[in-house]
Amino acid sequence: MIYDNLPVYKATYDLLLQIFRMNRNFQRDYRYTLGENVKNELIALLVCIYYANSTVQKAVYLQKAKEHMVRVKLQVRLLMDLKQISLKQYATAAEQMESVSKQLTAWYKSSEKK
């Protein structure tokens, strides 16, 4: 299976696009620090998904992916608390983050059984 057809990859990529769009409206202090950190974590998450899909030892990469997702959640929450994103934007991002987290967890559990 090609990695960019995976639902978890698509959901993560959509979240990355959303963060890129929101980043334009961040204050300068946050745009180049917290905004960049979130984007980098999501890109690292996408790379973990790619590696997990292309190797037999999926659990290692899926665990790393879950760790990146925790960092993303924390930083997006911080963006809302710092008034860089609206509550509505946060709610949309939170739904996407939850979807990605559930998919990663399910994939991790599935790979552990094998």
MDAnalysis code that builds the backbone (N, CA, C; Angstrom):
import MDAnalysis as mda
import numpy as np

u = mda.Universe.empty(342, n_residues=114, atom_resindex=np.repeat(np.arange(114), 3), trajectory=True)
u.add_TopologyAttr("name", ["N", "CA", "C"] * 114)
u.add_TopologyAttr("resid", np.arange(1, 115))
u.add_TopologyAttr("resname", ["MET", "ILE", "TYR", "ASP", "ASN", "LEU", "PRO", "VAL", "TYR", "LYS", "ALA", "THR", "TYR", "ASP", "LEU", "LEU", "LEU", "GLN", "ILE", "PHE", "ARG", "MET", "ASN", "ARG", "ASN", "PHE", "GLN", "ARG", "ASP", "TYR", "ARG", "TYR", "THR", "LEU", "GLY", "GLU", "ASN", "VAL", "LYS", "ASN", "GLU", "LEU", "ILE", "ALA", "LEU", "LEU", "VAL", "CYS", "ILE", "TYR", "TYR", "ALA", "ASN", "SER", "THR", "VAL", "GLN", "LYS", "ALA", "VAL", "TYR", "LEU", "GLN", "LYS", "ALA", "LYS", "GLU", "HIS", "MET", "VAL", "ARG", "VAL", "LYS", "LEU", "GLN", "VAL", "ARG", "LEU", "LEU", "MET", "ASP", "LEU", "LYS", "GLN", "ILE", "SER", "LEU", "LYS", "GLN", "TYR", "ALA", "THR", "ALA", "ALA", "GLU", "GLN", "MET", "GLU", "SER", "VAL", "SER", "LYS", "GLN", "LEU", "THR", "ALA", "TRP", "TYR", "LYS", "SER", "SER", "GLU", "LYS", "LYS"])
u.atoms.positions = np.array([
    [0.833, -1.187, 0.000],
    [0.000, 0.000, 0.000],
    [0.876, 1.249, 0.000],
    [0.519, 2.201, -0.785],
    [1.269, 3.450, -0.854],
    [0.904, 4.306, 0.355],
    [1.919, 4.885, 0.999],
    [1.705, 5.601, 2.258],
    [0.765, 6.791, 2.136],
    [0.758, 7.503, 1.005],
    [-0.083, 8.707, 0.921],
    [-1.554, 8.385, 0.664],
    [-1.892, 7.103, 0.539],
    [-3.293, 6.685, 0.451],
    [-3.848, 6.265, 1.803],
    [-3.001, 6.197, 2.815],
    [-3.444, 5.798, 4.148],
    [-4.329, 6.885, 4.762],
    [-5.446, 6.508, 5.363],
    [-6.317, 7.507, 6.000],
    [-5.603, 8.329, 7.079],
    [-4.721, 7.684, 7.848],
    [-4.008, 8.418, 8.901],
    [-3.041, 9.436, 8.282],
    [-2.439, 9.101, 7.156],
    [-1.555, 10.036, 6.463],
    [-2.356, 11.234, 5.953],
    [-3.499, 10.953, 5.336],
    [-4.339, 12.030, 4.799],
    [-4.834, 12.952, 5.906],
    [-5.255, 12.370, 7.029],
    [-5.745, 13.179, 8.151],
    [-4.635, 14.060, 8.726],
    [-3.442, 13.504, 8.837],
    [-2.305, 14.269, 9.346],
    [-1.917, 15.375, 8.373],
    [-1.925, 15.070, 7.091],
    [-1.599, 16.066, 6.080],
    [-2.624, 17.201, 6.084],
    [-3.898, 16.862, 6.237],
    [-4.938, 17.891, 6.316],
    [-4.737, 18.789, 7.535],
    [-4.340, 18.187, 8.651],
    [-4.047, 18.971, 9.855],
    [-2.862, 19.905, 9.612],
    [-1.844, 19.407, 8.936],
    [-0.683, 20.241, 8.600],
    [-1.097, 21.422, 7.734],
    [-1.946, 21.185, 6.741],
    [-2.431, 22.279, 5.905],
    [-3.198, 23.310, 6.729],
    [-4.010, 22.829, 7.656],
    [-4.772, 23.739, 8.501],
    [-3.831, 24.610, 9.345],
    [-2.802, 24.011, 9.896],
    [-1.832, 24.760, 10.708],
    [-1.107, 25.785, 9.845],
    [-0.728, 25.427, 8.623],
    [-0.084, 26.379, 7.726],
    [-0.985, 27.581, 7.466],
    [-2.273, 27.319, 7.260],
    [-3.212, 28.423, 6.999],
    [-3.382, 29.310, 8.232],
    [-3.460, 28.700, 9.395],
    [-3.631, 29.476, 10.628],
    [-2.366, 30.257, 10.971],
    [-1.224, 29.706, 10.630],
    [0.061, 30.313, 10.984],
    [0.203, 31.736, 10.436],
    [-0.449, 32.008, 9.315],
    [-0.364, 33.347, 8.717],
    [-0.873, 34.431, 9.664],
    [-1.815, 34.067, 10.538],
    [-2.439, 35.046, 11.415],
    [-1.824, 35.109, 12.806],
    [-0.812, 34.312, 13.070],
    [-0.162, 34.354, 14.376],
    [0.636, 35.645, 14.509],
    [0.769, 36.110, 15.737],
    [1.666, 37.233, 15.982],
    [3.089, 36.780, 15.664],
    [3.911, 37.729, 15.295],
    [5.268, 37.407, 14.864],
    [6.020, 36.560, 15.889],
    [5.853, 36.886, 17.175],
    [6.555, 36.139, 18.232],
    [6.243, 34.653, 18.177],
    [5.009, 34.318, 17.814],
    [4.577, 32.933, 17.829],
    [4.676, 32.262, 16.461],
    [4.621, 33.062, 15.417],
    [4.645, 32.505, 14.054],
    [5.942, 31.747, 13.793],
    [7.049, 32.311, 14.258],
    [8.353, 31.718, 13.940],
    [8.892, 30.824, 15.050],
    [8.154, 30.670, 16.112],
    [8.585, 29.768, 17.181],
    [7.578, 28.629, 17.314],
    [6.501, 28.901, 18.001],
    [5.497, 27.875, 18.258],
    [4.860, 27.362, 16.963],
    [4.557, 28.263, 16.049],
    [3.968, 27.861, 14.762],
    [4.890, 26.937, 13.984],
    [6.163, 27.279, 13.943],
    [7.141, 26.435, 13.242],
    [7.312, 25.095, 13.941],
    [7.294, 25.107, 15.273],
    [7.432, 23.852, 16.013],
    [6.290, 22.895, 15.700],
    [5.070, 23.415, 15.656],
    [3.920, 22.563, 15.355],
    [4.061, 21.972, 13.956],
    [4.419, 22.811, 12.995],
    [4.582, 22.318, 11.615],
    [5.670, 21.259, 11.543],
    [6.784, 21.477, 12.223],
    [7.881, 20.499, 12.199],
    [7.482, 19.181, 12.845],
    [6.724, 19.250, 13.933],
    [6.245, 18.020, 14.587],
    [5.324, 17.240, 13.657],
    [4.448, 17.949, 12.945],
    [3.530, 17.272, 12.023],
    [4.279, 16.656, 10.841],
    [5.295, 17.340, 10.362],
    [6.102, 16.783, 9.273],
    [6.845, 15.535, 9.769],
    [7.384, 15.593, 10.978],
    [8.051, 14.421, 11.553],
    [7.057, 13.272, 11.734],
    [5.831, 13.607, 12.102],
    [4.778, 12.597, 12.239],
    [4.484, 11.934, 10.898],
    [4.410, 12.729, 9.842],
    [4.188, 12.174, 8.501],
    [5.326, 11.242, 8.091],
    [6.539, 11.605, 8.445],
    [7.695, 10.754, 8.126],
    [7.610, 9.432, 8.902],
    [7.192, 9.495, 10.157],
    [7.021, 8.269, 10.947],
    [5.963, 7.361, 10.319],
    [4.889, 7.959, 9.832],
    [3.840, 7.177, 9.176],
    [4.400, 6.494, 7.930],
    [5.193, 7.224, 7.173],
    [5.829, 6.649, 5.979],
    [6.697, 5.448, 6.362],
    [7.556, 5.629, 7.383],
    [8.442, 4.541, 7.786],
    [7.656, 3.348, 8.343],
    [6.624, 3.634, 9.133],
    [5.815, 2.549, 9.697],
    [5.147, 1.737, 8.594],
    [4.753, 2.409, 7.540],
    [4.085, 1.717, 6.438],
    [5.061, 0.897, 5.596],
    [6.335, 1.259, 5.628],
    [7.282, 0.606, 4.722],
    [8.234, -0.365, 5.419],
    [7.970, -0.683, 6.675],
    [8.855, -1.593, 7.382],
    [8.054, -2.659, 8.121],
    [8.737, -3.696, 8.524],
    [8.100, -4.769, 9.281],
    [7.970, -4.361, 10.754],
    [8.943, -3.634, 11.254],
    [8.954, -3.186, 12.654],
    [8.147, -1.895, 12.817],
    [6.855, -1.985, 12.627],
    [5.984, -0.812, 12.641],
    [5.870, -0.162, 14.015],
    [5.879, -0.968, 15.065],
    [5.622, -0.474, 16.427],
    [6.570, 0.641, 16.832],
    [7.825, 0.542, 16.460],
    [8.817, 1.552, 16.823],
    [8.435, 2.912, 16.231],
    [8.110, 2.933, 14.974],
    [7.757, 4.186, 14.297],
    [6.387, 4.701, 14.734],
    [5.479, 3.789, 15.019],
    [4.159, 4.218, 15.474],
    [4.239, 4.817, 16.872],
    [5.111, 4.288, 17.704],
    [5.307, 4.871, 19.037],
    [5.878, 6.281, 18.913],
    [6.843, 6.462, 18.030],
    [7.401, 7.803, 17.798],
    [6.323, 8.743, 17.261],
    [5.492, 8.223, 16.378],
    [4.409, 9.036, 15.809],
    [3.453, 9.489, 16.900],
    [3.131, 8.589, 17.821],
    [2.244, 8.949, 18.923],
    [2.874, 10.029, 19.807],
    [4.174, 9.961, 20.002],
    [4.880, 10.983, 20.788],
    [4.819, 12.341, 20.094],
    [4.997, 12.351, 18.772],
    [4.877, 13.605, 18.023],
    [3.465, 14.178, 18.160],
    [2.472, 13.296, 18.147],
    [1.092, 13.742, 18.253],
    [0.821, 14.387, 19.605],
    [1.407, 13.855, 20.668],
    [1.258, 14.451, 22.001],
    [1.835, 15.866, 22.003],
    [2.988, 16.038, 21.390],
    [3.608, 17.370, 21.314],
    [2.746, 18.339, 20.513],
    [2.169, 17.843, 19.417],
    [1.298, 18.687, 18.587],
    [0.090, 19.140, 19.395],
    [-0.538, 18.208, 20.094],
    [-1.717, 18.549, 20.897],
    [-1.388, 19.622, 21.932],
    [-0.284, 19.451, 22.603],
    [0.135, 20.413, 23.620],
    [0.351, 21.803, 23.018],
    [1.038, 21.849, 21.897],
    [1.371, 23.133, 21.296],
    [0.153, 23.821, 20.683],
    [-0.763, 23.049, 20.115],
    [-1.983, 23.645, 19.559],
    [-2.839, 24.203, 20.696],
    [-2.897, 23.484, 21.810],
    [-3.625, 23.998, 22.976],
    [-2.987, 25.294, 23.465],
    [-1.694, 25.340, 23.465],
    [-0.968, 26.552, 23.871],
    [-1.288, 27.720, 22.937],
    [-1.375, 27.441, 21.638],
    [-1.744, 28.487, 20.677],
    [-3.124, 29.066, 20.988],
    [-4.044, 28.211, 21.383],
    [-5.375, 28.708, 21.736],
    [-5.308, 29.538, 23.015],
    [-4.591, 29.048, 24.017],
    [-4.490, 29.772, 25.286],
    [-3.797, 31.118, 25.126],
    [-2.913, 31.211, 24.148],
    [-2.214, 32.479, 23.862],
    [-2.995, 33.362, 22.892],
    [-4.214, 32.937, 22.562],
    [-5.120, 33.702, 21.687],
    [-4.577, 33.866, 20.260],
    [-3.854, 32.848, 19.809],
    [-3.344, 32.873, 18.438],
    [-4.304, 32.182, 17.481],
    [-5.140, 31.306, 18.029],
    [-6.198, 30.675, 17.243],
    [-7.497, 30.803, 18.039],
    [-8.592, 30.825, 17.313],
    [-9.894, 30.950, 17.963],
    [-10.335, 29.613, 18.541],
    [-11.361, 29.673, 19.355],
    [-11.915, 28.450, 19.920],
    [-12.453, 27.548, 18.813],
    [-13.045, 28.155, 17.800],
    [-13.572, 27.385, 16.666],
    [-12.438, 26.687, 15.909],
    [-11.343, 27.404, 15.670],
    [-10.190, 26.803, 14.996],
    [-9.613, 25.674, 15.844],
    [-9.572, 25.898, 17.152],
    [-9.049, 24.869, 18.048],
    [-9.934, 23.626, 18.008],
    [-11.245, 23.834, 18.021],
    [-12.173, 22.707, 17.993],
    [-11.989, 21.879, 16.728],
    [-11.833, 22.556, 15.598],
    [-11.614, 21.849, 14.329],
    [-10.301, 21.068, 14.370],
    [-9.250, 21.718, 14.847],
    [-7.945, 21.059, 14.941],
    [-8.004, 19.895, 15.931],
    [-8.724, 20.080, 17.040],
    [-8.823, 19.024, 18.058],
    [-9.505, 17.785, 17.492],
    [-10.543, 17.987, 16.672],
    [-11.205, 16.839, 16.034],
    [-10.242, 16.089, 15.134],
    [-9.458, 16.834, 14.360],
    [-8.494, 16.193, 13.465],
    [-7.400, 15.481, 14.263],
    [-6.939, 16.131, 15.323],
    [-5.893, 15.511, 16.137],
    [-6.406, 14.233, 16.794],
    [-7.651, 14.248, 17.244],
    [-8.236, 13.065, 17.863],
    [-8.356, 11.931, 16.842],
    [-8.747, 12.274, 15.630],
    [-8.858, 11.273, 14.567],
    [-7.499, 10.628, 14.293],
    [-6.467, 11.451, 14.180],
    [-5.120, 10.934, 13.928],
    [-4.676, 10.058, 15.089],
    [-4.902, 10.516, 16.311],
    [-4.488, 9.748, 17.494],
    [-5.161, 8.385, 17.543],
    [-6.452, 8.351, 17.279],
    [-7.177, 7.076, 17.299],
    [-6.658, 6.126, 16.229],
    [-6.386, 6.660, 15.046],
    [-5.875, 5.818, 13.966],
    [-4.491, 5.272, 14.302],
    [-3.640, 6.118, 14.875],
    [-2.297, 5.667, 15.252],
    [-2.370, 4.583, 16.329],
    [-3.246, 4.797, 17.315],
    [-3.395, 3.822, 18.391],
    [-3.904, 2.486, 17.857],
    [-4.896, 2.537, 16.982],
    [-5.431, 1.304, 16.400],
    [-4.371, 0.580, 15.579],
    [-3.605, 1.324, 14.803],
    [-2.552, 0.727, 13.986],
    [-1.477, 0.114, 14.878],
    [-1.134, 0.828, 15.958],
    [-0.129, 0.330, 16.897],
    [-0.586, -0.984, 17.524],
    [-1.829, -1.017, 17.987],
    [-2.368, -2.246, 18.602],
    [-2.388, -3.388, 17.600],
    [-2.760, -3.077, 16.363],
    [-2.794, -4.084, 15.308],
    [-1.399, -4.626, 15.023],
    [-0.411, -3.755, 15.005],
    [0.965, -4.203, 14.731],
    [1.552, -5.003, 15.892],
    [1.101, -4.736, 17.094],
    [1.582, -5.476, 18.260],
    [1.070, -6.913, 18.252],
    [-0.110, -7.136, 17.697],
    [-0.693, -8.478, 17.643],
    [0.073, -9.392, 16.688],
    [0.683, -8.806, 15.674],
    [1.361, -9.590, 14.643],
    [2.717, -10.013, 15.053],
])
